[in-house]
Amino acid sequence: MDNRTMPLYRERTYRKRVNTRDLVSFHVVIKETDLWVSADLDLTKETRDLIFDCRHQIETYINFHPDFLSALLPWQEDPCAPPLVREMIKVTRDLGVGPMASVAGAIAQYVAGGLLNITRQVIVENGGDIYLKADRPMTVSIFAGRSPLSEKLGLSIPVRHMPLAVCTSSGTVGHSLSMGVADAVCLISPSATLADACATALGNGINGKGDLEKVAALARQVKGILGGVVIVDDRMATWGDIELIEL
């Protein structure tokens, strides 16, 4: 996600195409945090409480460490930081990006983890970063902006992989800060915090179609990333334990 600022609200039109027929879906917005949640029942209040909790951890730390918000490089380990902030610092330390590169994924996973104490199934989407657990296989469409491959392909997520994060970064779509030109860097991992940060880090290294295989090779070396897809214009590279399906 954005390394420099908590992102401003933007309408997520892709949410109108979400199909979760066996779940109850609801929308929760608190300041810059805009979540679309699906669960076995309406858990709007519980979701709000969890958002307030994780935002309190991040905002309190930023109040005492203002540079944390804008840091573009890894942050020094801080055992006194709140648990969520410590996790953000930990996963970004070896990726060469600032801790806020993981914020959307971190919030999605924190909220989903809390809701799983109440519901058997949950999908939390935060600006294109998703954490999900369901009783049936799920398909996640890959949105890649102007690319002709956008929303033509989806990731098939088997039950055996869940709970699982699917996180996407882009240099051409949305408000995320990226130094590259990828239309989509989409990664799967048990950790949404890691997947979000790693998608940003990999996207920073893509300056054209010729970088696709290089970035895929780098991604294979990141412990905790199960697989992914990188799209630039009409070309893509894939790796790892993923199943692509045509939509």
ABEGO torsion letter per residue (X at the ends): XBAABBBBBBBBAAAAABBBAABBBBBBBBEABBBBBBBABBAAAAAAAAAAAAAAAAAAAAAABAAAAABABBBBBBAABBAAAAAAAAAAAAAGBBAAAAAAAAAAAAAAAAAAAABABBBBBBGGBBBBBBABBBBBBBBAEABAABGABBBBBBAAAOBBBBBBBBAABEABBBABABABBBBBBABAAAAAAAAAAAAAABAEAAAAAAAAAAAAABBGBAEBBBBBEABBBBBEBBBBBBX
